[in-house]
Amino acid sequence: MPCDTVITSTCEFLSTSTDVHLLAEGLRSLGYQVRETEQGLQFTNGTLSGTYDKRTGRLQSAGRYDTLDTAEVKRAYSEQVVNSQAKKFGWKISWKTNTAGEREAEVEKRA
């Protein structure tokens, strides 16, 4: 691939129900530097940068070497949502990666 090629990715979230702060935490967990703005988010990891527009729910990125793995971003966001709900209800949660390479949560509900 020529070095001046830019690869773009787009992913949409529900703008009415996506928690921007949890999305930012999900991106940080994937190694991105994230800046929250009035419009949404700006993020980068050195080879890839992008934005999230909270009005439209659109996450867009552009990079010279790799593309945004939108499924990975959705999983990271989902983990943050599960963590926030567990904290809200006082549940203890621990994450692990199973033998198939998938993330699993073990939740201990309060008595």
C-alpha positions as CSV (number, residue, x, y, z in Angstrom):
1,M,0.0,0.0,0.0
2,P,1.5,3.4,-0.9
3,C,2.6,5.4,2.1
4,D,0.3,8.3,1.2
5,T,-2.9,6.2,1.3
6,V,-5.4,7.2,4.0
7,I,-7.9,4.5,5.2
8,T,-11.2,5.6,6.7
9,S,-13.7,3.9,8.9
10,T,-17.2,4.9,10.1
11,C,-19.3,3.5,12.9
12,E,-22.6,4.7,14.2
13,F,-23.9,4.7,17.8
14,L,-27.4,5.8,18.9
15,S,-26.8,9.5,19.6
16,T,-29.7,9.6,22.1
17,S,-28.4,6.9,24.3
18,T,-24.7,6.7,24.0
19,D,-22.8,7.9,27.0
20,V,-19.9,9.9,25.7
21,H,-17.9,9.6,28.9
22,L,-18.1,5.8,28.8
23,L,-17.2,5.8,25.1
24,A,-14.2,7.9,25.9
25,E,-13.2,5.4,28.6
26,G,-13.6,2.5,26.2
27,L,-11.3,4.2,23.6
28,R,-8.8,4.9,26.4
29,S,-8.9,1.2,27.3
30,L,-7.8,0.5,23.7
31,G,-4.8,2.8,24.0
32,Y,-6.2,5.9,22.5
33,Q,-5.6,9.4,23.8
34,V,-9.0,11.0,24.0
35,R,-10.1,14.6,24.3
36,E,-13.7,15.4,25.1
37,T,-15.2,18.4,23.2
38,E,-18.5,20.2,23.0
39,Q,-19.3,18.3,19.8
40,G,-18.2,14.9,21.2
41,L,-14.7,13.3,21.1
42,Q,-11.4,13.5,19.4
43,F,-9.1,10.5,19.6
44,T,-5.7,9.3,18.4
45,N,-3.2,6.5,18.9
46,G,-0.3,7.8,16.7
47,T,-1.2,6.1,13.5
48,L,-4.9,6.6,13.5
49,S,-7.1,9.6,14.6
50,G,-10.8,10.2,14.6
51,T,-13.8,11.9,16.0
52,Y,-17.2,11.0,17.6
53,D,-20.1,13.5,17.0
54,K,-22.6,13.1,19.8
55,R,-25.3,14.8,17.8
56,T,-25.3,12.2,15.0
57,G,-23.7,9.2,16.8
58,R,-21.1,8.9,14.1
59,L,-17.6,7.7,14.9
60,Q,-15.2,8.4,12.1
61,S,-11.5,7.7,11.8
62,A,-8.7,8.0,9.3
63,G,-5.2,6.5,9.4
64,R,-2.2,5.9,7.3
65,Y,-1.4,2.4,8.5
66,D,-4.5,0.8,10.0
67,T,-8.2,1.1,10.3
68,L,-10.4,1.5,13.3
69,D,-11.7,-1.9,14.4
70,T,-15.3,-0.8,15.0
71,A,-16.2,-4.1,16.6
72,E,-13.4,-3.7,19.1
73,V,-14.6,-0.1,19.9
74,K,-18.1,-1.4,20.5
75,R,-16.8,-4.2,22.8
76,A,-14.7,-1.7,24.8
77,Y,-17.7,0.6,25.1
78,S,-19.9,-2.3,26.2
79,E,-17.4,-3.3,28.9
80,Q,-17.5,0.3,30.2
81,V,-21.4,0.2,30.3
82,V,-21.3,-3.1,32.2
83,N,-18.8,-1.7,34.6
84,S,-20.8,1.4,35.3
85,Q,-24.0,-0.6,35.9
86,A,-22.2,-3.0,38.2
87,K,-20.9,-0.1,40.2
88,K,-24.3,1.5,40.3
89,F,-25.9,-1.6,41.9
90,G,-22.9,-2.3,44.1
91,W,-21.9,-5.5,42.3
92,K,-18.4,-6.9,42.1
93,I,-17.2,-7.5,38.6
94,S,-14.1,-9.1,37.2
95,W,-13.1,-9.5,33.6
96,K,-11.1,-12.3,32.0
97,T,-10.3,-13.6,28.5
98,N,-11.6,-17.1,27.9
99,T,-9.8,-19.8,25.9
100,A,-11.5,-18.7,22.7
101,G,-10.0,-15.2,23.2
102,E,-13.4,-13.6,24.1
103,R,-13.8,-11.3,27.1
104,E,-16.1,-12.5,29.9
105,A,-17.4,-10.8,33.0
106,E,-18.0,-12.6,36.3
107,V,-20.5,-10.7,38.4
108,E,-21.0,-11.1,42.1
109,K,-24.3,-9.5,43.2
110,R,-24.6,-8.1,46.7
111,A,-26.6,-10.2,49.1
